[in-house]
Amino acid sequence: MAKIYGDVYTIHLPGKPIVVINSKEMARTALVTQRDTFSGRPYFFTQYRFSRGGKGLGFSDFSPTLLLNRKIVHSGLRMYQPHLEGRIMLEAEELTKRLQKHNGQPFDPKMYIFLAVVNVLYSILYGAKHLEVDDTEFLEHIEYSDGVASLLGPLKLLNIFGSMADPLSHP
């Protein structure tokens, strides 16, 4: 579509225009020199409903409150950076070893990537706890995560048609 419409174009989905950026130069312009123009979050019916009106760090739109919350989170992460960086590097090495065991054969890396993320989060939340792929606690996390995803998956249709069904819910 970029060959037909250029580096920047808009796709109109039901109730929602989507801006598509197709080049590094335009992405840099959008994210650096025009960041305030492109800094908002898109409205999704399910997100708005489940987050009680789009509140919270992960779901709120660009605002002074979001900037303050982000500043607090960044300062907290900077305090833990020395520990966090080492832990991330350790998990990256473990992930690399696990991936190399497949000797270039095709496989689904989902479990390995999820394990690396869970181990970094566990190190932040619980200290030195470390899980392996066959650990029952880790397998329970996978089971719960997949269960939630399968339950919420069908609700994605509401993101397309929800704003048409409940137009007053949009902020």
N, C-alpha and C positions, 0 to 999 in steps of 0.2 A: 504494500500500500504506500510505502514511502516513495517508491518510484513514481507513483501516480500523483500523490498529494503533497510530497515534500517532507521536510524534516519535522514539521509540526502540523498536526491536523486534529480535528475533533470527530469523535464517533458519538453518535446520539443513541443511547440505549433508552428503554422506557423510563421516562422521568429523570434522566441523568445524562448530561454531556460529559464525555471522557476525553481529556486532552492527551494525545500521544506524541512523545518526543523521540525522534529516531536518530539523533546524532550526538556525539560527545560534545560538540561545540554548543549545541542548543541546550543540552542537559546542564552543562556548566553555566550557561547564561541563566537558566531557570533556577538552579540551585544556589548560585553564588550572587550574581548581580541582580536577579529578580526574585530573591528568596521570599520576600514578604508576599509577593503576588502568588507564589506557588506553595506557600507553607501551610495552607489549610488542609483539613482532613475531609475526605468525601463523606457524604451522608449515606449511611446504610441503615435501613429500617431495623434489622435485628440488633445491630450494634447500639443504636440509639435506645431501643426498648430495653435491652438487657443491661445496659450501663446506666439506666435511670436518667436518661436525657443527655447522654454523651459526656458524662462527668468522669473524671479520673485521668490519670496521666496517660494511659494507653489509648483512651478513646476521645479525649477532649479535642476540640478544634483549637486553632492558633489563637491565643489570647494572652493577656498579661498573667493570668493565673497559670496557664500552661508554662510560660517562660519561668515563672517563679518555681513551680514544681520541678521543672527540668534542671534548673540551677541547683536546687537542693539535692536531687538525685546525683548530678554530676559531682558535686562536692563530696558526697558520701562515697562514690566510686573512686574518686581520687585518693581518699584516705586508705582504701583497700587495694590500690593499684599494685604495690609491690607484691603482695600475696597473690592477688588475682592474676597478674601476668605470669608468674611462675606456674601457677596451677593450670592456666590455659595452655602454656607451652608443654607441660607434662601431658595433658590430655591430647594435645595435637600430636605428640610423639606416639602415644598409645594408639590413637586413631590411625596414624600412618602405618604402624606395625600390623594392626588388624586388617587394613586394606591390602597391604602387601602380601598377606597370607593367601590371597585368592589368585596370585600369580597371573594377573591380567585376564582372568576368566570373569564373565559377567555375573553379577550378583546384586542384590538389593542392599544398599548401604544404610538404609533407614535406621536399623537397630544400633549400628556403630555410631552414627552421628547423634542420635538421640541419647545414647549412653554418654558420649563426650559432654553434651550440654548438661545432662543430669548431674554428672560428676562435678562439673564446674559449679553448678548451682548448689549442690550438696556441700561443696567445700566452703562456699560463702555462708550458707545457712547453718550448717551443722559442724563445721570444722573439718577434720581430716577424713571423714567417711568417704570410702571409695567403693563403687559397685563394679561388678563384672557383668558380661553379657548374660551369663546363666544364673545370676543372683535372683532369688525369688522376689525380693523387693523391687528390683529393676523391672522384672517381668510383670509385676503388678502395675507399675507405672505405665508400661506399654499397654496393658490391657485396659486400664482406666482411660488413658488418652485415646485409644482407638474407639472405646465405647462412647465417649463424649463426642468424638468426631462423627461417628455414625449416627448418633442421635441428633446432632445439630446440623448435619449435612443437608437434609431436605429443607431446612429453614432458609437456605441460601436463595431459594426462589422468592422469598419475601423481600430480599434486597433488590430484586428487579421489579417486583409488582407491589411491594409493601407501601411505597410512597403514594401509589395510585389508590390503594385501599384506605389509607389513613393519611390524607394530605395535611391534616392539622398537626401531626406529630413532628413534622420537620421544623427545626428551630428557626 
